[in-house]
Amino acid sequence: MRRLAALATMLLVVGFATGAFAHAALVAVEPASGSRLAAAPKAVELRFNEAVTPGAIRLIDGAGKARDDARVSASGETISVAMPPELPQGTAVVSYRVISQDGHPVAGSVIFSIGMPTGTRPPANTDNGLNVLIWLARVGLYLGLFVGVGGVFFARWVAWSMAGTTIARVALAIGLASAVGSLGLLGLDLLGLPPAALVTIAPWKVAFATSAGPAMLVAITAMLFALIALRGGWYARALALIAFVGVGMSLAMTGHAATAPPEALTRPAIFLHGLSVAFWIGALAPLAALVSKPLAAALPVVNRFSRLAVPVVGVLAFTGLALAIVQLERPSALVETRYGLILSIKLGLVLALLVLATLNRFRLTPALAGDHKAAPALKRSILLECAIALCILAVVAGWRFTPPPRTIVPETPLAIHIHTDKAMFQVLVSPGRAGVDDFVLQLMTGEAAPLAAKEVTLTLSLPERGIEPMERDALFGPDGYWHVRKVALPFAGRWHLRIDALVSDFEKVTLEDEFELAPL
């Protein structure tokens, strides 16, 4: 027992020794993406909303050549990319892939032009099927934790029978392989490497350095303990309990939900949520096997599980609701974001699962006591629960590829500065991408004093795509700025902008410039 206690203590220490983790988002770039510069900047600085670790930072210069002489340094939330000397004229691209503190990669590109823009484009985002492998590994890991460990816990602590544990054994084998594979695939994703690089040390090293590394070690340990518990012995029940606790701990150590503030709420919530899922889903396969046996053996176990499942479902619903509120922040995110859509699908499947569970609890289980012919109907219902549960695991694995709404930072508007001796105009284009944009115009004199105007007109054109000049009247707002809202800009490219400010009946100030509109 001392050895078991030591192993349990080790799990606790590893599980709760991690720091505060969240999901990173780019909040500022200097020089601003889309800038047109007279000379090359000394460095490009990327500032995030939390501390990040550089994964893969690449520079493509104005001649379209990939450069390997850019120096990258990191300090807290800021990553600085020192530009090599004598960058050629044209459009340069800095693509970044950094490691968020929750262990997930954050990728993107920023562009700037030295002199006249050229056709340099950000590198294509090709994962070579990596995302599919990551998703499959995540589903396999869930099978090992929920079906495997949960099934062993049910067998040792609820059923007191090993009936139906063959499925748990298979799930544990799949889960162990998936856990190991998940680490390597995470490393590939963080570094932007192809699958062939899995045989090198780099992806494994970087994966273990993230919060997912210790979490996966706890998950592997829990599944190994569950496998040993299947073999029997005086220690089997203790190992099954430790493994069961390890499921919640591994989930509470990393990921979007577990690392959301306030962590005093979210970490315990995901811990309890994970245990509840493992208890419920882990019981399904053994229950389906038990109801096929003589009634005297199956009925006590079914009744025992039915009583225990009620508070477990309550904890599952309460913690799930709390985590959803933290992650979504607003109800509209359920339909406006990919994360919310996945959650909506999950909720629909969970509702179907609850309907079946209610049917089993209040109709089929009582019927089993009076009529052994009710067993096939109960078994079919449990098998249907199994199918729905697998669908839920497959859907939830998709959260790996989409950030929760709480982490989405509004895009920084595209800033345009036009300055002559007579006037100075500052223009903000939001979001600064092809589609529908809003313009905010700040008019000033050459000495930076406010410039009073009677009327202001914004004219936009994109000659390279055959879009002729289109005029829009600006409206003066209570904030002291001129606004042009909901301007349709269908194409990315180098747009021409002209602002005509009617200062008096006899004087008009006109300033012109160009700006690079990013693709949608």
N, C-alpha and C positions, 0 to 999 in steps of 0.2 A: 504493500500500500504506500510505503514511503516513496518508491519509484514512481508510482502513478501520481502522487501528490506533486512530486518534483516536475514531472512532465506537464501537469496541469498548470503549475506556477510558471513554467517556461512559456506556455501558450499565452498566459495573461500578460506577462512582461513584454513579450514581442508584440502582442496585439494592441496594447495601449501605450506603448512607448513612442508612437508616431506623433508628429506635430500636427499643426493645423493646415489642412490642404483645401484648396478650392480649384476652380477652373479659370485659367488665364484668358484674357482678351486684350488685344492690342488697342490702346487708347490714344496714342500719339506717335507721329513720325516726324523726324526732322532731318532733311527738308521734307515738306509735305509731299505725299504721293501725288504725282501728276505735275510737280513743279517744273518750270523751265528756267534753268540757271545759266548765267553767263560763264561761270567757271565750275570745275568739279568741286564738290564739297570735300572737306577733309575727312568727314565720317558721316555715316548714316546711323541715326540713333532711333531705336525702336523702344517705346515705353509701354509696358503692360500694366494691368491693374493688380498684379502681384509678382513676386519674385519668380523668375523662370530660369531654366537651364538650357543653353544652346544645344540643339540637336544637330541640324544640318543647315548651315547658312551658305548660300551660293550667290555669286555676283556674275552677271552677264553684262558686258560693257556695250557701248554704243555701236560697236562693229559686229555685235552678235557673238563675241567670243567669251566662253566660260573662263573666268579668272580664278586662279588658285592662290593669288598673292594678297587677298584681302584678309586683314587681321581682325579677329573677332574677340571681344572681351565682354564680360557680363558683370554687372554690379546691381544686385537687388532686382528691381523691376525693369532695369534698362539694359539693353544689349547694344553695344556700339560696334559698328562695322567700319573699320578704318579703310579708306579708299586707297588703292595703289596709286603711285604717281603716274602722271601723264595719261589719264583716261582719255580715250578718243571722244570726239564730238558724237552726239546722237543720244538715243534713249537707252538708259541703263536700267537693269532690273536687279533688285535684291530680293531673292526668295528666301524665306525663313521657315524653319520647322523647329519649334522650341518645345520643351517639356514642361507642362503645367505641373503644379504641385500635387494634383490628384493623380499624376502619372499618365495623363492623356496628352497626345501631341496637339499642338496648335500651329497651323500652317497658313501661309499666305505670301503675298508678294507686294512690293512697293516699287514704283517706277519714278524716274526723274530724267529730264532731258538736259544735256549740256549743249547749248546752242540749238540748232534746228533739230526737231524730233526725227527719229528714224523708225523703222518697222520692228524694232526689237520687242518681243512678246515674252511674258512669263512662261517658264517651262510648263509643259503639259502635265497635268496631274494624273499619272498612270500608276495604278496600284498593282498591276499584273495579277489580279485575283487575290491580292493580299487581304482585302476587306472581307471577302467571302471566307477565307481561311480563319480570320480572326473571329468572325461571327460563329462559324462551326465550332471553333475551340471554346468559345464562351458558352454555347449551348451544351457542349460536352461537359464543361466544368459544372454547370448547373445540374446536369444529370447526376454527376458524382456526388455533389453536395446534398441535393434535395432528395433524389430518388435513392442514392446509395447510402449515405450517412443517415438520412431520415428513415430509410427502411430498416437499417440495422438497429437504430434506436427504438423503433416501434416493436421490432421482434424481441428485443431484450427487456424492454421496460413496460410495454403495453400488452403484447400478445403472449409473451412468455413461451413463444413457439417460433421455430425456424421455418415455418411454412411460407413459401413465396419469396425467400431470400435469394433465390438464384438471380432474379432480376436486379436486386440490390448489388449482388456481387459483380454482375456485368456492368452496371452503372458505375461502380467504383473503379473498375478497370478503365472504362472510358474516361472517367473524370480525372484519374491520375495522368493518363496520357495527354489529355486536353490541358491540364494545368501546366505541365512541362512545356507543351507546345505553345501555350498562351504567352509564356515569358519570352520565348524566342521571337514569336510573331510581334509582340509588343516592341521589342528592340528594333526589329526591322522597320516597323511603322514610325518609331521615334526618330530613327536616323534616315528614313527615306531610302532604304536599301531594298534590292530585289530579293526574292525568296532564296536565291542561290547563296546569299551571304549568311544564311542560317548556320552554315558549317564553320563560320568564323567566330571569334570570341567577342567582337564588338557589340552585336545586338544583345547578347546575354548579359554582358557587363553593364550596359546602360539600363537594361530592364531591371536588374537587381538593385540598381541605385535609386529607382523610383519607389513610391509607396506601394506599388503593386508587387514588388519583390517580396517583402516580408509577409504581405497578405497571402500571396500564393504559397509561401512556405507553410503558413498556418493551415491553409486549405489542404495541402498535400499531406501534412502530418495528421489532420483530422481524418482524411480518407484512409490512410495507412492504419490508424487506430481502429477504424470501423472494420477494415478487412481482418485485422487480428481478432476483433471481437466476434467475428463470425465463426472462428475456430473453436470457440467455447473456452472453458476454464473458469476458475474462480474470479478472474479479473475481467471477464467479458463484459459484464454490466457496467463496471467502472469505466472501461475503455470506450464503450458505446456512449456513455454520458459525456466524457471528455470530448469525444469526436463531435457529438451533437453541439456542444458549446462552441467548439472550434468553427462550426459553420457560421454562426452569428458573428464571431470575432473576425473571421477572414473578410466577411462582407463589410464590417464596420471599420475596417482599416484603410479602405481606398475606394475610389469611385465618386461619381457626382453626388449621389444622395448622402453617402456617409460623411462627406467632407464639406457639406453646406453649412454655413453659419445659421443659427447658433449650434455649435457642435455639441454643447451640453444636452441639446434635444435630439439632434439628428443621429449622432453615433449610437446612443441607446435605442433610438427608434429603429434604425436599420438592423441593429443586433436582434431586437425582439421580433421584428418583421421577418428576418431570415430564419429564426428558430421556428416561428409559426408556420412559415411555408414548408420547412423541412418536416415538421411534424405532420402536417396535412398531406402533402404530396408523397412523402415517404411511406405513409400508411396505405396508400391506395393499392399498390401491387400485392402486398401481403394479404390485405383484406379480400381482394378478388380471389386469391388462392384459398383462403380460409372458408369462404362461403360455399366452396365446392366440396368441402369436407362434411362429415356428419354434423347434424345440427347441434349436438351436445358439445362439440368442440368449438364450433364457430360462434354460437350465440353469446356466450359470456364475453368473448373478445369484441364482438361487434357492439354490444351494449356498453362495454367499458370505453371503447374509443368514442362512441356516440356522446357519452357524458363529457369526456375530456375535450372533445372538439368544440363544444359551445364556447367556453372561455377563450380557447385558442383562436377561433374565428373572430371573436371580439377584439382581441389584441391585434390580430392581423388587420382588421378594418380600421381600428383607431390609429395604429402606427402608419398604415398606408395613407390615410387621410392627412395626417400631420406632415408626412414627407411630401405629399402632392402639393399642399399649401405652400410649403417652403420653396419647392422647386419652381412652381408655376408663377407665384406672386399675384396673378390676376386670372380670373376665370376665362377670359377670351383667349389666353394662351393655349387652351385645350384644342382649339381649332385653327389658331394662327401660326403655330410652330410645329415643326416635325416632332419635337419631344412631346408636345401635347397630343398630337395625333396618335403616337405610339401609346401614350397613357390612356387615351380614349378607347383604343382597341383592347388594351389590357383590361380596362374596367368592364367593357362589354363581356369579355370572356370570363372574368371573375364573377360577374353577375350570373352568367349561365352556370358556373360552377356552384355558386351559392344556392341556386334553384334546385340543382340536383342534390346537393347536400341536405337541403331542407326536406326534399322528397324522401331521401334515405332515412333521415332522422325521425320524421313524424309519420311515415306511412310504411315504407318497406321494412325497416328494422322491427317495428312492432308486429308487422304481419309475419315476420320470420319466426317469431315465438309461437304463433298459433298454427302455422302452416308451412311445412318444409318445402312446399312447391313455390314459395315466394323467393327462395334462394336464387333461381336463375334470373329473375327480374332484378334483384339487388345486385347480382354480379354484372349484369349488363349496364346498370346505372353506374357502378364503380368503374367499369372499363371505359365508359363514356367520360367520366371524370378524368381518367388517366389521359385520354386523348386531348381533352381541353387543357389540362395542365401542361402537356407537352407544347401545345400551341402558345400558351402563355410564356413559357420559357423561351421559345423561339422569338416571340415578339419582343420580350423584354431585352433580349440580347442585342436588339437594334439600338438601344440607348447608348451603346458604346460609341456610336458614330454621330451623335447629335448632342450639342450642349443644352442644358436646361435653360429655360427662359431667364432665370435669375442671373445667369452669367453673360447674357447678351448685352454688350455695350453698344449704345447708339454710335453709328459711324460718324467720324469726324468730318464736318463739311469741307468741301474743296474750297480753298481760299485763293482769291485772285486779287492782286494788288496792282493798280494802274496809277502811275505817278507822272505828272508833268509839272512844269514851273507854275502853271495856272491852277491846276486842280489835282486832287488825289482821291481816287475812288477805291473803296474796299468792297469786294463782292464775295459773298459766301453762297456756295451751291450745295444744296443738301438733297439727297445723299451724295451727289457727285458721281452718279452712275447713269448709264443709259436707262431710260424709262421715264418716270415723271419726277421732276425736280422742282424745288423751291429756291428762289433767289432772294437774297437780302442785300440791299445796296446802302452803303454808307458814303455820303458825299461830303467831301472836305475841300477846303481851299489848299493852295500850294503850301501854306503855312500850318496845315493841319487843323484849321478852325472849321467849324460846321459851315457847310455851304447851303444856303437857303435856295430852294428851287420851287417854281410854280408847277412844273410838270416834269416827269421823268419817263423816258421811253427806253426799253431794252430791246435790242435787235440781235438775233442769233441766226447763224447760217453755218452750213457744213458743205463747202463747195466740193470736196472730194467724193461725197455721196450724192451730189446733185440737189441738195436741200438749199433752196433760195432763201434770202433774208426774210425772217418772220418777226414782226413787231408785236410787243406786248407793253401795254401801259402799266406803270408801277403805281401802287397805292401807298400813300404816306401813313405809317402806323403810329400808334401812341407811344411806341418805344423810341421814336425819333429816326427810324430807318424807313427806307422805301422797300416795298415787298412786291414780288411777282410770284404768284403761287401756281402750282400745278402746271408747269410747262412741260409739254411732251417732247422729249429728246430721244428719238427712236434708236439712234445708232451711237456707238462709241466712236471716238476719233478726235481730231483736232478741230474744235469748234471756234468760229470767229464771233467775238462779242463786241457790241458797240452800245454805249450808253449816251443818250442825249438828254442833257439837263437844261431845261428852259429857265434861266435865272431871272430874266425880265422879258418884256415884250420885244426888246431889241437885242438881247444877248442870249446865246445858247452855248453851253460847254459840251463838247463831244470828246470822249475818250474811247479808244479801241484797244483790244488785246485778243489773244488766243488762249484757250485752255484745253487741256487734255481730259476728255470725259471717259471714265473707266467703263469697261463692259459690265453688264448686269451680273 
